[in-house]
Amino acid sequence: MAVSRHSPDPRDPARRTFALTPPARLSAAIEVLADIAGRRRPAADALKDWGLAHRFAGSGDRASIASLVYDALRRRASAAWIMDDESPRALVIGMLRLQHGLAAPTIAAQFSGDRFAPAPLSDHERTRLTDASLAQAPDHVAGDVPEWVLPALATTFGDALLDELRALARRAPLDIRINTLRQSRESAMAGLTHLAPATTPHAPNGLRIPIGEDGRGPALHVEPEFLGGWYEIQDEGSQLASLLSGAKPGETVIDLCAGGGGKTLSLAAMMGNDGRLVASDDDPRRLAPIHERLRRAGARAEIRTPRGGRARTDVLADLDGTADRVLVDAPCTGSGTWRRNPDAKWRMRPGALTARVNEQATVLDRAAALVRPGGRITYVTCSLLPDENDAAVAGFLARAGDAFAVVPATAVVAGEKPDLGPFLRFTEHGLQMSPALTGTDGFYLATLERKAGS
């Protein structure tokens, strides 16, 4: 595969890893994109297979190639429009102009055809790079989203649609949440100066770690401070969603869709390990990482793992009617995380949305049985689609009759994080965070309270 001019022969069994040239990385990215398109597979799988087939490429090369691939997927529609071509090569060329801001001569220098570089630009490609624009492109092309999902996003964003879609096509920041069970953000920041952190704009215990121009950040999961439980890697929006749940020391709190435990750990820190925190998930496989994460963080929670097979029982039945708060981090399409997972937006189909809506109804109804009178459900998705957000809450209210009422999101924010209000969109039943307005992933949150006597 593509190597630098003076690199050892990759066929040599005694070889070591070595750096690819920038043009060789472009050739590799084109190859991976062709694999994704040809086999209709997730980008992560294609990148993994490329790395296994080209073991001579170092970790830096693999990370850079992944960044190129994900950037091309972020701008798939607009790059194809600019280049008048949907081929993997065209997507990379268009992405270099749109995402990396490179001029045509700079791109042409990378596409030299020398050794492992991609073939030289054609006259048509040069013309498109120089003359084509997105001025007349439809909104779904200019915003790089599937056409079928655009009406839903327009409902969410209104006049800010294109600004938000452009933000959704940019790279996401790298955020961590300081574990206050171990220390304060201030003391942790002093001990993490080698990572050059800055405080997150909104989350009170978050730090933002710089990433390089190639999209790479430090390997935070191997840092001694991570292994010592100082922090967890968590988007600021996810941190804020946990904060807005309002969990307090001494309460009984249930994390109903706990997964790997990111929000469980946040809740434990908010409660100061004082109270009863229970974490469960319908899929026991998703709970596998939570035990080690709790140990590392010094966090306390009961883990209720459902049993499989015909003997499966409800492992939360004894808690019905006892919870002060239930956090429902609901399964969803993940549209709010497309800047992190850009290939997901092109693989999502309408049928997947229908399936997620059905799952959301199921978990909301289960949460309703767990809450005591006066207790609250915090419903969270990482979605920008109204069907999964306000519509899901409206459906729940219709099924629940008079048993529940919406707690106004303005009141929730005023009680937990008053300065956050200007950076949120308030919807009929909840609130929406977004990349352009909040600077976070696209989280939705609504709060539902069981009425006294119901």
N, C-alpha and C positions, 0 to 999 in steps of 0.2 A: 504494500500500500504506500501511500504518499509519505515520503520522508525528506528531510533536508538534504542538500546536495552532498554534504560531507558525512552523512550518517552511515553507520555500519549496515551491512546487508541484513535485512530483517529475517532472511532465511538462515542466518548463522545461528546454530543452537546455543552458542556462547554469548549471544547478544545481550545487551542491556536496554532499558528503555531510553528513548532519546526524543528530542523535540521535533515536532513537525513544523514545517514552514507555514506561515499564514495562508498562502494559496493552497497548500496541501490540506489544511483544515477545512477550507471551503469545499474542496473536492470531496472530503469525507462527509461533510454536512449534506451535500447534494446526494451522495450515496445513501445516507440514512433516510432522507426525505423520500427517496424513491422506494425504499423498503417499506416505509410507513404507508405510502399511497398504494403500492402494489399489493401489499398483504393486508391492508386495512387493520393495522395493529396500533396499539398505544406507542407513543414516542419512547417512553422509558424502556419498553421491551426491545425496540429496534436499536436504541443506543447501547443497551446491555450486550446484545448480540454482536454489534459492531466492535465493541471493546474486547469481547472474547475472541473474535476472529482476528484482531490486530493487537495482540498483547505487547508488541514493541512500543505502542503509543503510551506515553506517560500519563499520569493522572491529570496534569495540567492540560494536555492536549484533549483528553476525553471531556474535561469540564468545558473547555472552549468550544469544542464541537457541539456539545449539548446546548450551550448558550446560543450558538448560531442556529441550530435546529429549532429551538423554542422561539427565538426571535422571528424566524421565517414563518412559523405557525401562528404567532401573534398577528402577523401582517399578511396572512395568506390571501385574503380577498383583495386588499388594496395593492399588494405586490403584483398579483396576477393582472389586475386592472392596468397598472402602470406599464407592465411589460407586454400586455396583450397575449398572455401565455400562462397556462397553469402548470407548466412542468416544474419539477424540483429545481432545475437550474434557474428558471425564471423567478421562482419565489426567492431564491437566495440573492439574485441580482437586485430585484426590487426591494427586498428587505434591507440591503446594504445602503440603498438610497433613503428609504423611508424611515427605518429604525435607527440606523447608524449615522445618517446624515452625510454620507460620502458623495462626493461629486463624481461625475462620469469618468474623468481621467484617472482618478484614484482607483475606482472599481476596475477599469480596464487594465491597470497595472497588475492587479491581482489575477485577472483572467488572461494570462499571457500565453498559456499553452506550453510553457517551459516545464520540462520534467514532470512534476506531479501537480502542477497548477491546472485549473480548468481551461478548456479550450478558449481561444480569443473571442471577444465579443463580435457578434455579427453586425453588419451595418444597421439592420433592423433594431437590434438590441441597443446600439449606441443612440439611435434616433429616439427610441422610446425613453431611454434614460434622460435624454436632454430635453425632450419636448412634451412628454406626457405629464398629465397632472390629475389630481382627484377632484378638480373643480366641478366636473359634471357627473361624478360618480354617485350612484344611489347611496342612501344613508347606510344600508347594511354593508356596502363595500367600503365606504369611507371609514366606517366604524369597525370593520372587521368582525362581524358577527353573522351567523346564519340568517338568511332572509326570513325564515318562518318565525324566529323568535323576536324580530324587531318590534312588532306591535306591542308585545308585553313590556319590552324595555322602554318604549316610548311612553307607555302609561306610567312607569316608575319615574322616569327622568324628565318628561315634559320638554321644555325648551332647552334644557341642559343635556339633551340626549347625546349629541356628537362630542361634547366636551367629556362626558362621562365615558363614552365608548373609547375615545382616544386614551383616556387614563387607564381604562381596563386593558388596553393593548400594550401598556408599558410594563417594564419589569417591576416586580414588587420589592419593597424594602426587606431587610433582614432584621427582625425584631426579637428580643428576648424579654421574658418576664422575670424579674428578680424575685426569688423565693423569700418572702419576709418571715418565714418560719426559721430561716437561717440568719438573715441580716437585712438591713435597710438598703434601699436603692443607693443612697449616698455612699455607704461603706463599700458596697459591691462595686460601684463605679470607680472608686479609688483603687480597688484591687484588679480592675480590668482595663487599666490604661493601655495595655499592649494591644487591645482591640479597638482603641480610639472610639469608644461609645459616646453617643449623645442621648439625652433624654428624649423619650417619645413625646410627640406634641400633646397627647391627651391622656394616655394611660399613666396613672401615678406611679406604677412600679415597673414601667417598661424602659428598655434601652434599645437604641437603634445602632446597628453595627454597619459600618461602611462596606460596600461591595465594590469590586473593581470594574473597570470599563467592560471587561468580558463577562460580567455578571457573576463572577465568582466571589464568594465570601470565605472567611476563615472556616476551618472544620470545627465548628463550635462543639460538636458532640464528643470530641476527644480532648477538649481543654480540661485541665485539672479542676478548674472551678465548676465546670459542668458536672464532672464525675463526683464532685463534692457536694452537689445539690444546691449550688448558688443560684442557678437559673434554669428555666425551660425555654426552648425555642417556641415562640407563640406570636402570631400576628397581633398587632395592636388592637384590631377590631375584635378578635376573640377575647383579649384581655378585658376590653370594655363591656362585652356581652356578659362576662362573668360578674364584673363589678355592678352592672345594672340589675342583676338578679337580686341584689340587696341582702344576700345571705349574712346572718349575724351570729356571733358566738352564742352558744347555748341552744340553738335551734336544731330541729330535725329537718335535714335537707337531703333530698334524693336527686341524684344525677341519673336520669332515666335512660339516656342514650350516651353512656359515658365513653364508649369506644376505648381509645388508648389512654384516656384519663387526663387530657390537657386541661379541661375545665374543672375536673374533679380536684386537681392539684390547686387550681386557682381558688376554688371554694374552700378547701382546707386552710389555705393561707388567710383568706378573709375571715374565717371562723376562728383562727388561732388554735386549731385543733381542740376547740371547746364546743361540745355539742355532739350530735349524731349525724354523720355524713355517710350516706349509702350510695354506692355506685353499681349500676347494672347496665346491661345491654342485651338486646334480643339475640345478637350474634356473639356467642362466647369467644369466638376467635379474635374478635376486635378487642376483647378485654385482656388478651395475653400480656401486653407490655405494662399494664397498669401496676402490677405488683412491684416490679423493680423500680418504677418511677416513684411510687409512694415511698419505698425504702430510701432511695437516694435523697428525696426531698425532706424526709422526716415528717411526712404527712400521715394522718390517720384517717382511714375510711374503711367501712365494711364493703367488701366486694361480694355481690350476689351474682353468681354465675349460673345461668339457666342450664338445665340438663337437656340433653338431646334425646331423640328417639320417642317411642310411644309413651314412655313414662314421664315425659316432660311435664313439669308442674310450674305454677306461678311462684317464683321465688320471692316475690314481694307481697304476697297476699296478706301476711301478718301485719303489714304496715298501712293497710288501707285506712283512710280517715285520720292518719296521725301526722302527716307531714306539714311543717310550716311552709316549706317551699319545695317545689319540684322544678328542676331545670330540664327542659326538653330541648336538647340540641338535635333537632330533628334530621332524619335522613332527607337529603334534597339533591337537586341536580348539580349543586356546586357552582352555579353561574357566577356567584360573587367572587370565586377564586380563579377565574379564567386567566388573570394575569400571571398566576403561578402555574396553572395547568392549561396552557393554551390549546393543546390538542383535544382537550375534553369538549370544548365548544363545538368543534367540527364533527365529533363523534356522537354528540347528543341527538336523540330523535324524540319526536312528540310522544311516542309511547313511553319513554323513560319518565317524562314529566307526569304522565297519568299514573304510573306506578308509584312515583314518589308521593304524589298527592294522597293516594290511598294509604300509604304507610304513615304519612303525617296524621291522618285522621285516626288511625289505630293508636298511635302513641299519645296523642292528645286525650283520647277517651280513657286510656289507661292512667294517665296522669291525673285526670279528674277524680278517679276513685281514691287516689292516694292522699289528696289534699284534705286537711281538716277545715271545718267552717272558719272563715277568716284567713285561711292559708292561700298562697299564691302559686300559680304556674307561670314560669318564665319560658315563653316559646321562642326559640331561636332557630334561624336557618342561615346558611351562608349562600343565600339566593337573592337575586334581583328580580325574580318573576312574581307578579302579584298572585298567581294561582297558588303558590307555595306559602304566601305570606298573609296579606289581609284576607284573601279568599279562604284560606285554610282556617283562620281564626273565625271568620263569619260562619263557616260550616260547623265549626265546633259549637259556637254559641247557639246555632239553630238546633243542634242535637241535644245540648245541655238544658234547653228550656230556660227557666229563670234561675237556675242554680249558680250561674257565674255571671260576672260583669267584667268589662274591660277597665283596667286602671289606666287612665290617660297617660300616654307616654311622656307628655310634658311634665306631669307630676312625678313620674318615676325619675326622670333626668334631674329635675329640680331637687329631689331628695338625695340623689346619689352622686351626681356630677354636674352641678349647675352650669359650669362654664362650657359644657359640651354642646349645649343646645344649638348655637349658631352653625354647628358643623354636621347637623343631622337633617334629614327630611322626615317630617312627621306625617304619617299616613292616617287613614281612617281609624285603624285599630292599634297601630304601633309606630315604630320608627325604622328608618332605613339608613344605614351607613353606606358609604360608597367611596371608590378610589379618588374621584376628583374633589368631592366636598369634604370628606372626613380624612382622606389619605390612608384609608384602610381597605381591607377586603370588603366585599359587599354583604355585610351582615344585616339581618332583619331581626327585630325583637318586639314582642308584645307581652303584656302582663295581664293575667286573668286571675280574678279573686273569687273564691267560693263565698257566696253570701251566707251570713249567719243564719242558722236554722235550716240550711239546705243540705 
